[in-house]
Amino acid sequence: MGIITRRWGDPHLGRELRHPLENRLLAMCVAVTWLAVIGAVSRAYAGEPGEPLLLLSIPALVYFVRGQLFARQRINGVRITEDQFPEAYRMVADAAAVFNMRRVPEAYVVLGNGVLNAFASGHGSRRYVAINSDLFEVGGRLADPDALRFVIGHEVGHIAAGHTSFLRHFGISVANVIPGVGSTLGRAQEYTADNHAHLFCPEGAQGLRMFVAGKYLYTAVDFDAVAERARTDTGFFVLLVNLLSSHPVNTFRFAALADRGRPGRVL
């Protein structure tokens, strides 16, 4: 595991950019999963059918889901290469270089059907980024390459930070189905990826406004005004929505990018 981790990220840079709560939350989530697995093994040895065997099948399930997801991007998407979308390929390669990665991850454009989204994942020793076409065109037809650079830096940052490894996904698999547990780690990971993206292209953070108002209206949005609402728009239900979300709510996320002296708010 150490060789693969070093191949995809610089541990020294990773420590600087990682959200301060991420490793503690990761340890908590892994502990939850392993306690569940140990309990399943005990029940299986005791002769209980059903649920214990289901829990013990999690590694195979995680492997299968990751493999199927990767195959879907390869056979349905457009691979970003030096010949196909060369500007975007250079962004991916530049991000990998900034994060001291030994290899450039694969990257794909996939049909978005109006959804603005991108993600990073992996299968085996391979890592990749997938960007929905509606988000990808922000850097092309809508002429905001910095926004696309930030998105690419964010997703490559997930890979550099080790968020896409099989062992990590298996280790947090049970915690992910418990409301508020796995999602809290997810928010810390998103802040870590944003820290990578900010290092790579700080001016591109303005492009996140598209996740508030869409790709045609976002240039009219005041970034700082959204960030300021993290201080004024609070309360039980705001915190509840954030707790159950795998990503920080927009006001918290914008605030973390506006004030680089503080880590993003996880809770």
BABARO-840358 format. One line per 5 residues: number of its first residue (from 1); for each residue x, y, z of N, C-alpha, C. Coordinates in steps of 0.05 Angstrom, whole numbers, plus 5000, padded with zeros to 4 digits. Layout:
BEGIN
NUM) X:Y:Z:X:Y:Z:X:Y:Z  ... $
END
This chain:
BEGIN
1) 5017:4976:5000:5000:5000:5000:5017:5025:5000  5040:5024:5014:5058:5047:5015:5068:5055:4988  5075:5035:4971:5086:5041:4945:5065:5056:4928  5041:5046:4929:5019:5058:4913:5014:5086:4923  5014:5090:4949:5008:5116:4960:5029:5136:4951 $
6) 5055:5128:4953:5076:5146:4945:5075:5152:4915  5066:5132:4899:5064:5137:4870:5044:5158:4864  5022:5159:4880:5001:5178:4873:5001:5203:4890  5019:5206:4909:5019:5231:4925:5044:5234:4941  5050:5259:4948:5073:5266:4965:5064:5267:4994 $
11) 5073:5249:5011:5063:5249:5039:5069:5275:5054  5092:5288:5047:5099:5313:5061:5080:5335:5053  5075:5338:5027:5056:5358:5018:5028:5352:5028  5022:5326:5028:4995:5318:5038:4990:5326:5066  5010:5325:5083:5006:5333:5111:5001:5363:5113 $
16) 5013:5379:5096:5009:5408:5096:4981:5415:5087  4970:5400:5068:4945:5407:5056:4921:5393:5068  4926:5372:5084:4904:5356:5095:4889:5372:5117  4863:5369:5116:4846:5382:5137:4855:5370:5164  4857:5387:5185:4868:5377:5211:4852:5355:5224 $
21) 4826:5352:5217:4810:5331:5229:4808:5306:5212  4818:5307:5188:4813:5284:5170:4824:5258:5181  4849:5257:5190:4860:5232:5198:4846:5220:5223  4837:5238:5241:4823:5228:5265:4795:5217:5257  4782:5231:5238:4757:5221:5229:4760:5195:5213 $
26) 4782:5193:5198:4787:5168:5184:4791:5145:5203  4806:5150:5224:4811:5129:5244:4784:5120:5257  4767:5139:5262:4741:5132:5274:4724:5115:5254  4724:5123:5229:4708:5108:5209:4719:5080:5205  4746:5077:5204:4758:5051:5201:4752:5034:5226 $
31) 4752:5046:5249:4746:5031:5274:4717:5020:5273  4699:5037:5263:4671:5028:5261:4669:5004:5242  4682:5006:5219:4681:4984:5200:4693:4958:5211  4716:4961:5224:4729:4937:5234:4714:4924:5257  4702:4941:5274:4685:4929:5295:4662:4914:5283 $
36) 4650:4924:5262:4628:4910:5249:4638:4884:5236  4662:4884:5224:4673:4860:5212:4680:4839:5233  4692:4848:5255:4699:4830:5277:4674:4817:5288  4653:4833:5291:4628:4822:5301:4616:4803:5281  4619:4808:5255:4608:4790:5235:4623:4764:5235 $
41) 4649:4765:5238:4665:4740:5240:4657:4724:5264  4653:4737:5286:4645:4723:5311:4618:4709:5307  4599:4723:5295:4572:4711:5290:4573:4689:5270  4591:4692:5250:4593:4671:5229:4604:4646:5242  4624:4649:5260:4635:4625:5273:4615:4612:5292 $
46) 4596:4629:5302:4575:4619:5319:4553:4605:5304  4555:4606:5277:4535:4592:5261:4512:4609:5252  4513:4635:5257:4490:4652:5248:4492:4657:5218  4471:4653:5203:4471:4657:5174:4464:4686:5168  4465:4693:5143:4454:4719:5133:4473:4742:5137 $
51) 4466:4760:5155:4480:4786:5158:4510:4783:5161  4520:4765:5178:4550:4763:5180:4563:4758:5153  4552:4740:5137:4564:4734:5111:4562:4759:5093  4541:4774:5095:4538:4798:5079:4560:4818:5086  4565:4822:5112:4586:4841:5120:4613:4831:5110 $
56) 4618:4805:5111:4644:4795:5103:4648:4796:5073  4627:4801:5058:4629:4803:5029:4635:4832:5020  4638:4850:5039:4642:4879:5033:4667:4883:5015  4690:4871:5021:4714:4876:5004:4708:4869:4975  4695:4846:4970:4689:4838:4943:4670:4858:4930 $
61) 4650:4867:4946:4631:4886:4935:4644:4913:4928  4662:4922:4945:4676:4947:4939:4693:4944:4914  4707:4922:4912:4723:4917:4888:4706:4916:4863  4684:4903:4864:4666:4901:4841:4655:4928:4833  4645:4943:4852:4634:4969:4846:4654:4988:4834 $
66) 4679:4988:4845:4700:5005:4834:4707:4997:4806  4709:4971:4801:4716:4962:4775:4695:4968:4754  4670:4965:4762:4648:4971:4744:4646:5001:4738  4651:5018:4758:4650:5047:4754:4672:5055:4735  4696:5044:4738:4718:5051:4721:4713:5043:4692 $
71) 4702:5019:4689:4695:5009:4662:4675:5027:4649  4655:5037:4664:4634:5054:4653:4646:5080:4641  4666:5091:4655:4678:5116:4645:4694:5110:4620  4708:5088:4619:4725:5082:4596:4709:5076:4571  4686:5062:4574:4672:5054:4550:4651:5075:4541 $
76) 4643:5093:4559:4622:5113:4552:4633:5141:4550  4656:5146:4562:4667:5173:4563:4688:5178:4541  4697:5203:4540:4719:5211:4522:4744:5214:4538  4765:5199:4532:4789:5202:4547:4804:5228:4540  4813:5242:4560:4828:5267:4556:4857:5259:4552 $
81) 4868:5266:4529:4896:5259:4523:4910:5284:4511  4935:5280:4503:4950:5302:4491:4938:5309:4464  4923:5291:4452:4910:5297:4426:4881:5304:4428  4867:5293:4448:4839:5298:4452:4836:5316:4477  4827:5340:4473:4826:5360:4494:4853:5365:4506 $
86) 4873:5373:4490:4900:5376:4500:4903:5397:4522  4888:5418:4522:4890:5438:4543:4882:5426:4570  4861:5411:4570:4852:5398:4595:4873:5377:4604  4885:5363:4585:4905:5343:4592:4929:5357:4606  4936:5381:4596:4958:5395:4608:4951:5404:4637 $
91) 4925:5410:4641:4917:5417:4668:4920:5393:4687  4912:5370:4678:4915:5346:4694:4944:5340:4700  4961:5342:4679:4989:5337:4682:5002:5358:4700  4994:5383:4697:5006:5404:4714:4998:5400:4743  4973:5392:4748:4965:5387:4776:4981:5364:4788 $
96) 4985:5343:4772:5000:5320:4782:5029:5329:4789  5040:5346:4772:5067:5356:4777:5068:5373:4803  5049:5391:4806:5048:5408:4830:5046:5392:4855  5031:5370:4854:5027:5353:4877:5048:5331:4880  5069:5333:4863:5092:5314:4865:5083:5285:4861 $
101) 5065:5281:4842:5056:5254:4836:5074:5242:4815  5080:5217:4818:5098:5204:4799:5084:5196:4773  5058:5194:4773:5043:5188:4749:5020:5208:4745  5013:5211:4721:4990:5228:4714:4965:5211:4713  4945:5217:4729:4921:5200:4729:4906:5203:4702 $
106) 4891:5182:4695:4874:5184:4672:4851:5203:4676  4841:5214:4655:4819:5233:4658:4799:5229:4635  4773:5232:4641:4752:5227:4622:4731:5249:4623  4719:5256:4600:4696:5272:4599:4672:5254:4595  4652:5256:4612:4628:5239:4610:4603:5256:4607 $
111) 4583:5245:4595:4558:5259:4590:4546:5268:4616  4540:5294:4618:4529:5305:4644:4499:5308:4645  4486:5310:4622:4457:5314:4621:4448:5337:4640  4464:5359:4640:4457:5382:4655:4468:5383:4683  4480:5361:4692:4490:5360:4720:4519:5370:4721 $
116) 4524:5388:4739:4552:5398:4743:4565:5381:4764  4583:5364:4755:4596:5346:4775:4622:5335:4763  4639:5327:4781:4664:5313:4774:4671:5296:4798  4687:5275:4793:4695:5258:4815:4721:5244:4808  4734:5234:4828:4759:5219:4825:4755:5191:4838 $
121) 4767:5171:4826:4765:5144:4837:4789:5128:4826  4787:5102:4830:4808:5085:4820:4800:5056:4820  4816:5039:4808:4812:5011:4808:4839:4997:4805  4846:4979:4823:4872:4968:4823:4893:4990:4829  4913:4991:4812:4934:5011:4816:4929:5036:4799 $
126) 4906:5037:4784:4900:5059:4767:4882:5079:4781  4886:5105:4774:4870:5126:4785:4860:5144:4762  4837:5156:4766:4826:5171:4744:4807:5193:4755  4803:5213:4737:4784:5235:4742:4763:5234:4720  4738:5238:4728:4716:5240:4709:4702:5266:4713 $
131) 4698:5281:4691:4686:5307:4692:4661:5307:4674  4638:5315:4685:4614:5316:4669:4617:5337:4647  4606:5332:4624:4609:5349:4601:4599:5378:4606  4578:5380:4622:4567:5407:4628:4586:5423:4644  4601:5410:4662:4621:5424:4677:4646:5429:4661 $
136) 4653:5410:4644:4677:5412:4627:4676:5436:4608  4652:5441:4598:4650:5463:4578:4653:5490:4590  4652:5492:4617:4657:5518:4629:4685:5528:4622  4704:5509:4620:4731:5517:4613:4736:5520:4584  4716:5513:4567:4719:5515:4538:4700:5536:4527 $
141) 4676:5528:4521:4657:5546:4508:4651:5570:4524  4650:5567:4551:4644:5590:4568:4669:5605:4577  4692:5596:4567:4717:5611:4570:4725:5619:4598  4724:5599:4616:4733:5603:4643:4753:5580:4650  4776:5581:4638:4795:5558:4643:4804:5556:4672 $
146) 4805:5578:4687:4813:5577:4715:4793:5560:4731  4767:5563:4725:4747:5547:4739:4752:5517:4734  4758:5510:4709:4763:5482:4703:4789:5473:4716  4809:5490:4717:4834:5483:4730:4829:5477:4760  4812:5493:4772:4807:5488:4801:4793:5462:4805 $
151) 4773:5456:4787:4759:5430:4789:4778:5407:4786  4795:5409:4765:4815:5388:4760:4834:5386:4784  4843:5408:4794:4861:5408:4817:4848:5395:4841  4822:5400:4845:4807:5388:4867:4806:5357:4864  4799:5348:4840:4797:5319:4836:4824:5305:4837 $
156) 4844:5317:4824:4871:5305:4826:4880:5306:4855  4872:5327:4869:4879:5329:4898:4868:5306:4914  4844:5296:4907:4833:5273:4921:4852:5249:4917  4862:5246:4893:4880:5223:4887:4906:5227:4902  4917:5251:4901:4942:5256:4915:4940:5252:4945 $
161) 4917:5257:4956:4913:5255:4985:4906:5226:4994  4904:5208:4975:4898:5180:4981:4869:5173:4985  4851:5191:4976:4823:5187:4981:4811:5165:4963  4825:5156:4943:4813:5139:4923:4823:5110:4925  4838:5103:4945:4849:5076:4947:4828:5056:4955 $
166) 4832:5031:4946:4814:5009:4953:4813:5005:4983  4836:5004:4996:4836:4999:5025:4821:5020:5041  4824:5045:5032:4809:5067:5045:4779:5063:5042  4771:5058:5017:4742:5054:5012:4731:5031:5027  4746:5009:5029:4736:4986:5045:4736:4994:5074 $
171) 4757:5007:5083:4759:5014:5112:4737:5031:5122  4725:5047:5105:4704:5065:5114:4676:5057:5105  4674:5033:5093:4650:5025:5079:4626:5023:5098  4630:5012:5122:4607:5010:5141:4600:5037:5152  4621:5053:5158:4616:5080:5169:4600:5097:5149 $
176) 4603:5092:5123:4590:5108:5103:4560:5104:5103  4550:5082:5114:4521:5078:5114:4508:5087:5140  4524:5097:5158:4514:5108:5184:4511:5138:5181  4487:5149:5182:4483:5178:5178:4501:5195:5196  4514:5214:5184:4531:5232:5198:4559:5223:5205 $
181) 4565:5197:5201:4591:5187:5208:4610:5188:5184  4604:5172:5164:4621:5173:5140:4620:5200:5126  4596:5213:5127:4594:5238:5113:4611:5260:5126  4616:5258:5152:4634:5277:5165:4662:5275:5155  4672:5250:5152:4698:5246:5140:4698:5257:5111 $
186) 4676:5252:5097:4674:5261:5069:4678:5292:5067  4666:5306:5086:4669:5336:5085:4698:5344:5091  4711:5330:5109:4739:5337:5114:4756:5331:5089  4750:5309:5076:4765:5303:5051:4760:5324:5030  4736:5334:5028:4730:5355:5008:4746:5380:5014 $
191) 4749:5388:5039:4766:5411:5046:4795:5405:5039  4804:5381:5043:4831:5374:5036:4835:5377:5006  4816:5367:4990:4818:5369:4961:4817:5399:4952  4800:5415:4966:4800:5443:4960:4827:5457:4966  4840:5448:4987:4866:5458:4993:4886:5452:4971 $
196) 4885:5428:4960:4901:5422:4937:4895:5440:4913  4869:5443:4908:4860:5459:4885:4869:5488:4888  4867:5498:4913:4875:5526:4918:4905:5530:4914  4921:5510:4921:4949:5511:4916:4955:5512:4886  4940:5496:4871:4944:5493:4842:4934:5517:4827 $
201) 4910:5528:4834:4899:5550:4819:4880:5566:4837  4892:5583:4854:4875:5598:4874:4854:5615:4861  4860:5627:4838:4840:5645:4826:4816:5629:4815  4819:5603:4811:4797:5586:4801:4776:5581:4822  4781:5587:4847:4760:5583:4868:4735:5598:4862 $
206) 4737:5621:4847:4713:5636:4840:4694:5619:4823  4705:5599:4809:4688:5582:4792:4669:5565:4808  4673:5562:4834:4655:5546:4850:4627:5560:4851  4626:5585:4844:4600:5598:4843:4580:5584:4825  4590:5569:4806:4572:5555:4788:4555:5534:4803 $
211) 4566:5524:4825:4551:5504:4841:4529:5517:4858  4529:5544:4858:4508:5559:4872:4486:5568:4852  4495:5578:4829:4476:5591:4811:4476:5579:4783  4492:5558:4777:4493:5547:4751:4514:5560:4733  4519:5547:4711:4542:5555:4694:4536:5580:4678 $
216) 4512:5589:4676:4506:5613:4660:4503:5638:4678  4496:5634:4703:4492:5657:4721:4514:5662:4741  4533:5643:4743:4551:5644:4766:4569:5669:4766  4575:5680:4742:4593:5703:4742:4580:5727:4755  4554:5727:4759:4540:5750:4772:4539:5746:4802 $
221) 4549:5724:4813:4547:5718:4841:4571:5730:4856  4565:5742:4879:4586:5753:4896:4597:5731:4914  4621:5722:4909:4633:5700:4924:4635:5706:4954  4644:5730:4960:4647:5738:4988:4621:5740:5003  4600:5748:4989:4573:5749:5001:4564:5722:5009 $
226) 4569:5702:4992:4561:5674:4999:4577:5665:5023  4603:5671:5023:4621:5663:5045:4612:5676:5072  4604:5701:5071:4596:5715:5095:4571:5702:5108  4554:5690:5091:4530:5677:5102:4536:5653:5119  4560:5643:5118:4568:5621:5137:4567:5631:5165 $
231) 4571:5656:5169:4570:5668:5196:4542:5676:5205  4525:5684:5186:4499:5694:5192:4477:5673:5189  4480:5655:5170:4459:5635:5166:4467:5609:5181  4458:5608:5206:4465:5585:5223:4439:5574:5236  4442:5556:5254:4419:5544:5268:4419:5514:5266 $
236) 4401:5502:5280:4400:5473:5282:4397:5459:5255  4378:5468:5239:4373:5455:5214:4396:5459:5193  4409:5482:5194:4432:5486:5177:4454:5466:5185  4459:5463:5210:4479:5444:5219:4471:5415:5213  4445:5409:5214:4435:5382:5208:4440:5376:5178 $
241) 4433:5395:5161:4437:5391:5132:4467:5386:5127  4484:5402:5139:4513:5399:5135:4522:5372:5146  4512:5363:5169:4520:5338:5181:4514:5314:5163  4492:5315:5149:4483:5293:5133:4494:5294:5104  4508:5315:5098:4518:5319:5071:4547:5308:5068 $
246) 4552:5296:5045:4579:5285:5040:4599:5308:5033  4588:5331:5025:4604:5354:5019:4597:5377:5038  4615:5395:5044:4608:5418:5060:4586:5434:5045  4567:5445:5061:4548:5463:5048:4562:5487:5036  4550:5499:5016:4564:5519:5000:4574:5542:5017 $
251) 4558:5551:5036:4567:5575:5052:4592:5568:5068  4593:5544:5080:4617:5536:5095:4641:5533:5077  4636:5521:5053:4658:5516:5035:4670:5542:5024  4652:5561:5017:4662:5587:5007:4677:5602:5029  4667:5600:5054:4680:5613:5076:4709:5603:5080 $
256) 4712:5576:5078:4739:5564:5081:4758:5574:5059  4748:5578:5035:4765:5588:5014:4770:5618:5015  4751:5632:5027:4755:5661:5030:4774:5668:5053  4774:5652:5074:4791:5656:5097:4811:5633:5099  4834:5636:5087:4854:5614:5086:4868:5610:5113 $
261) 4862:5626:5132:4875:5623:5158:4861:5603:5176  4837:5593:5167:4822:5574:5184:4815:5549:5167  4816:5526:5180:4807:5502:5165:4777:5503:5161  4767:5489:5141:4738:5488:5136:4723:5476:5159  4698:5485:5162:4681:5476:5184:4669:5449:5177 $
266) 4675:5429:5193:4665:5402:5188:4638:5398:5200  4634:5409:5224:4608:5406:5239:4594:5433:5241 $
END
